[in-house]
Amino acid sequence: MRTRITTALVVLLLLLAGCSSGGRTDGGPITLRFQSLTWQDESVAANKELVEEWNAAHPDVKVEYVQGSWDSVHDQLLTSFEGGEAPDIIHDASDDLADFAYGGHLADLTGLLPARLKADIPRSSWATAAFGRGIYGVPFLQEPRVLIADADRLRAAKVRIPTPERPWSWTEFRQVAKRLSGPGRYGVAWPLKEPVSATLNLSLSTGGRLFHRGADGKVTVRFTPGDAVVPRTIHDQVAVDRSAPASTLGSSGSDTLPGLFGGRYAMVPLGFSYRQQIVQQAPEDFRWTVLPAPAGADGLTQGVSPQTLSVSADCPHKKEAVAFLDFLLRPKNMVRLALGDWMLPTGTQALKDPALHTRKHGWATGTALAARLRPAPAQSVRGYPEWKDKVATPAYQEYYSGATDLAGLRARLEKDGNLVLARYQR
C-alpha cells in the first residue's frame, strides 16, 4: 500500500513539474506549429528562412512550418478548431477572422503585443483585426487594387496617364476605356470570378460602405448612391460602351493575362501582387505599367483585408507564439515577406525601405497608395462568408451579366442580405 502511495506521489510530482515548465515534460523545447498560406516560391522561401533563423537563435522554442492553402483555409480551420487540432500560429486574412474571433477560437492579443509592434502598425490596419474589444490578429501584408496596363496602347491612344497625385476619376476611366476599344479589342477586362470584395473595396473611393452599424451594434445592409458608382461603371462598360468583354466576368485575374499580353485588353484591374505573374509570364517585348485605381468623391481610398497572423485560443504558449510574431514582423523581416509576396507591408518602418519605392515593376505606385488603404467594409461583420457566398456573389454576377438591373441588385443585397446577417446578430 505504501509503495502504491509513494508511486502515485512521484507521478503527481512529475506531472506538476511538467506543468510548471511550460508543458515540456521531457525537458525538450517548446514546439509551436506555424501554418502559413504562402504559395509563391519567393514567399515560401522567405518564410522558411525566417523560421530557420528563429529556430537557430531560440533552441528552447522551436517553430514547425506547416503549409496550408488559401483555397480551403476557412473550412480547414473550422474543422481543426472543433477537433482541438488547430495550429498554434495561424496565417489568414482579416476578413476571415470575425466568426473565429467571436467564436472564441482565437486568442485576444491585446495584452500580449509588444509596444514596438503596436506602434509600428497604423491604427487603421489594427482596426481590420479588432472585433469587439479584442485584437485577434496582426495585420502584416496588404494589397491595393491597381490597373495593370499595356503601356504601348496607352501611348498610342494619347490618353492622359494617371498618377497617385492626379488619378483618373471613374468617369474619366470610363471615357479612356472607350477610347482604347476597337474591333476585337477592349479598353478594359474585369476578372470578376469573385466580384464581392473587388466591388466593395473599390466602392470606398466613391463613398460606398454598404454595411452600416446602428447604435445597438447591429449591422444592416443599405445600398446607397455611393455604393452604385463602381458596379454601374462596370455594368455600363460591358453592356453599354462595349469597352469591356462579358466573357471575363467569370474569370480569375490570371485568366485575363494572356489577353492582356496579346493586345485584346488594354487594362486589367488586379491586385498588386499579380505583378509577379506578369514578370514571369509576359513576352519580352510586352511593355506594361502600373496605374492607380480610379478615384471618387473620397479620392483614392479603397478597402483592404490584410493578411494576418493570429494565435489559437488553445495554444498553451501564447507569449512564446507572440514573441515569434514579433521576430517575424521586425521591419527588415516584414520587407522580406512583402517582397516575397509582391505586396505592401503594413508597418510604417518597413514601408520606408528603398526597395519598395523603386519605379521598377510599379513598386512606387503601390507604396504611394498605402496611406489611402482602409479596412474593407465587411471587415467586422459576422456572417459575412455566408452573406458573400449565398447573396452577394450571385447578385453581383447577375447584375454584371445583365440578368437584373440596379434596382434588382439593391433589393437582393438589402432584403436577402439582411435576412442572413440577422441570424448572426440575435
N, C-alpha and C positions, 0 to 999 in steps of 0.2 A: 504493500500500500504506500509506504514512504517513498519507494522507488518511483511509483507512478506519479506521486505528487511532485517529487523533485524533477522528474522528466517534464511534467506539464509546466512547471515554473520556468525551466530552461527554455522551452519552446515559446512561452509567453514573452520572456525577456528578449529572445531573438526577434520576435515579431515587433516588439516595441522599438528595438534598436533599428530595425529596418525602416519603420515609420519615421523615426527621428532623423534618419539620414537621407530623407527625400525619396524613399522608395527604392533605394539601391540595396536590397537585402543581400546581394552577393558582393557588395563592395565595389562594384563596377561603376562606370559612368552613367549618368542620366542619358537616355536616348529620346530625342524629340523627332517625330515624323513630320516632315515638311512636304505637303502636297503642292506642287507647282503645276500651273496650267500652261506654261510657256511651251511653244511648239516650234518657233523658228530656230534654226540651227544656232545663230549667233546668241539668241536669248537663252537657249538651253545651256549652251557652253558657259555664258556669264553666270548663270545661277549655280551651276555645278562647281564652277571655280570658286565662287564666294562661299559655298558650303564647305569646300575643302579647306579654304583659308580659315574659316571659323573653327573647324574641327582640329586643325593643326595648332591653333592658339588656345583651344579650350578642351583639354583632354578629359575633363570631368563632365562636360555637357556635349554629347555628340548629336549631330543633326543628320538624319537619314533622309535623303532626297527621294521623293515619290512622284512619279509622273502621272498627272491627271489629264483630263480633256475638257475643253470648253463645251464641246458638243453635248456632254452628258452630266456636267458638274452639278446642276441643281438636284436632279433625281439621285445621283450618286451620293451627294452629301446628305440628303434627306434619309436615305437608307442607312448610311453609316452612323448618323446621329441616333436614329431609332434603335440601331443594333449595338450601340455603345462602342463602335469601332472607328470613330472619326479620327482623322489625323490631328495632331496637336496644333500645327500651324497651317492655316488654310488660305490658299490663293483663290480669289474670286473677284467679282465685280460688284460695285456698291449697290447697283440696282437689283442684285440678287440677295441682299443681306436682310431685308426687312423681316420677312417671315421667320428666318433663322434667329434673328435678334429678339423679336417679340416672343418667339417660341422657347427662349431660354437655352438655345444650343450654343450660343457664342458668349465668350467672356466679355464683361464690361471692362474696357481697358483704361477707363478714366483715371483711376488711382495708380496705374502701373506704368504709364507712359513717362519716359524721361523728359525733363524740361527742354533739352536740346531739340528733340524730335517734335514736341508740341509747338515750339516757337518757329521751327523751320518750315512747317507746312501751313499755308494760309487758312484762315478761319472758314472761308468758302469751301475749301476742299474737305476740311474736317466735317462740315455740315453734311457731306454726302454719306458719311458713315455714322451719323448720330441718329439714334432712334430713342424717342422718349428722353430720358435724362442721361443715357449712357452713350459711349462710343464703342462701336463693335468691330471696327476695322481701321487699319491705317491706309489711307489712300496714297498711292505712291507713283502710279503712272496714269497719264490721261491722254486722250486722243481727240483733238478737234477735227471737225469735218472741213475739208478743203476741196477746191476744184483742181483736178489734175487735167491739164490742157495741152493740146498739140500746139507748140509754140509757133510752128510754121504756118498753121491755119490762122492763128490769131494775127500774125504779122501780115499775111496775105490779104486778110479782110480789113486791115487797118482799123481795128477796134481799139478802144482805149483799154490799156492794161490796168486792171485794178491792183491796188496795194493795200496793206493794212491801214495806211493813213487815208487813202481815198478808195474805198471799196465800191463795187457796184451796188446799187440798190436792187431790190427784187424786180422792179420794173425795168431797169436798165439791163439786168441779167436776161430777162425775157427777150428784150429787143436784140441783144447781142446773139442769143441763141438762134433767133430767126435769121439774122444776117449771116450766120455761119452755116446755115442749112442750104440744101440744094438737092437736085435729083440723086436719090440713093445715098445722100449724106445728111447727117443730123448735127445740129449745133450742140446737143447735149444728150446723154443717155443716163436715165435714172435707174440704177440697180436697186430695186425695192422688194427683194425677196423677204426682207424683214423691214416693213415700212414704218413701224411704230416709232422706234427710237429715233430714226432719221428725221421723221416729220416733227415729232415733239421737240427734239433738241434744237433743230433749226428754227422752230417757231418762237423760241425765246427772243430771237432778234426782232420779231415783229410784235412783241408784247403778249404772245400767247403763253398760257400756262396750263390750261385745260383742267388741272386738278386744283380745287380750292378748299382750304381747310377752314371750317367755321369756328366760332367761339367755343363750341363744345368739343373741339378737337377732331370732329369727324370730317372726312373728305368727300366731296361731291364733284362730279364732272360737269363743267359748264363750257360749252363751245362758243367762245366769244369771237368778235371780228378779228382780233389778233391771232386767234388760232386758225383762221381761214386762209390767211395770205399765202403761206407756203403750200398747203395742199391744193389750193386753187391755181397757183402758178404751175405746179407740176401737171395737174389735170389739163390746163389750157395749153401747155406746151405739147402735150400728147394729142389732145382731141381737137384743138382749135388751130394752133400755129403749125402743127406737124413738124415742130423743131426737135421733138424727142420721140423715139420709137416706142410703141406699146410693147414690143417684143421683149424689152429688157426689164419690164416691171416685175417679172417673177424671177429675175436673175440675181445672182450674188455679184459683189464687186469684181471678183476675179473673172467672172464670165464675160464682163464687158471689156477687159483689157485687149483681147485680140482685135476687137472692133476699133478701139482707140488707136492701136498701133497701125491698123490697116487703113485709117483715114475715114472710116464710116462715121465715127463720132469725133467731135472736136473737143468736147469736155466731158468729164465724168465726176460727179460729186462722190468723194470717197473718204474714208477715214485716213488720217495722216500716215498710219503705218503701212498702207498699201504701196508707199514709195519703194519699199524693199523689193516687192514683187516686180515693180516696173524696172528697177535697176537690173534685176536678174533676167527678166523676160523680154524687154524691149529690144527691137532691132538696133544695131549700132547707129544707124542713120536717123533714128527717131529722136527728135528734139522735143522735150517736154518741160513744162513749168508748173509750179505750184502757186495757185491763186487763193486768196481768202474767199470764204463763202460770202454770198450777198448779205448786205446789211439792211436792217429795217428801222423802225422807229426807235428801237433800243440798240442801234449800232450793230457791232459785230458780236454781241452777246450770243452765246449758244450753250446748250446744256451738255454736260458730260457725265458719264458714270465711270469714275476712275477704277482702275484695278486696285484691289485691296488685299491686305494681309491681316487675317484675324487669328484669334486663339480660341480653340474649342473650350466650351464651358467645363468639359470633363477632363481637360488637361491637368494633371496633378502638379505640373511645374510651370505655372504661368509666368513667374518672374524670370525664369531662365528663357522661356519662349520669347518674352518681350525683349530680353537682352539680345537675343539673336536678331529680332526685327530691327533693333536699334543699330546693330552692326551692319545688317544687310542694307539699311537705308541711310548710312552715312553719305554725305554729299557726293564723294567720289564714287562710291559704290552705286548710288542712285543713278548717276550719269552712265555708268557701265550698263545698268539694267535698261535705261532709256535708249541708249544707242543700240543695244542688242535687240530691242523690240521696235525700234524706229518710232518711238513715242516720246512724249514730253514728261519729264519728272514733275512732281508736284512741289518738291522742295525749292524754296527760294534760292538757297545757295547753289544747288545743282543747276538751276536754270541759268545761272550766270556763267556757266562753263563755256569757253570759247567754241568748243566743238558743236554746241547747239545754236550758234549764231552765224555759222557759215552760210553763204548763199547756195553752196553746192547741195543739190537734192532738196532744195526748199526748206532747209532747217530754219533759216532766219524767219521765213514767213510764218511757220508754225509757232515758233517761240514768241513772235510778236502777238499771237492770239491768246497766249496763256493767261494774261490778266483779264480777259473777257469771258473765261470759262466759268460756268455756274453749275450748281447741282441740277441734274436732269429733273424735269417736272415730276416724274413719278417716283423720285428717289425714296421717299419715306412712306409710300402708300402701301398699306397692307392689302394683299390680294392682287397686286399688280401683275404677277406672272399669269394668273388665270384671266384677268381682265384683258391682258395683251393677246393671249392665245385665242380666247373664245369670242371676244368682242371687237377689239380694236384692229387686229390684223385683218380679219375678213372685211371689216367695214371700210378700212382704207383701201384695200385691194379692189373692192367693188367700186369705190368712187374713182380710183385712178383708171380702172378699166372701162369706165363709162356705164357700168351697170346700175348706178344710182347717182343722184345729184347731190349738191352740197347740203340741201335740207335733209335728205335721207341719211347722209353721213352724220350730220349733227344729231338727228333723232336717235340713231343707233348708238352713238357714243354716249349720249346722255341717258336715255331710257334703259337700255340693256346694261350699259356700263355701271350705272348707279345701283342696279339690282345686284350685280356681282359684288361691288365694294361694300354694300350694306351688310352682306353676310359676314364680312370680316370685322365689322365695327359694332356688333351688337353688345 
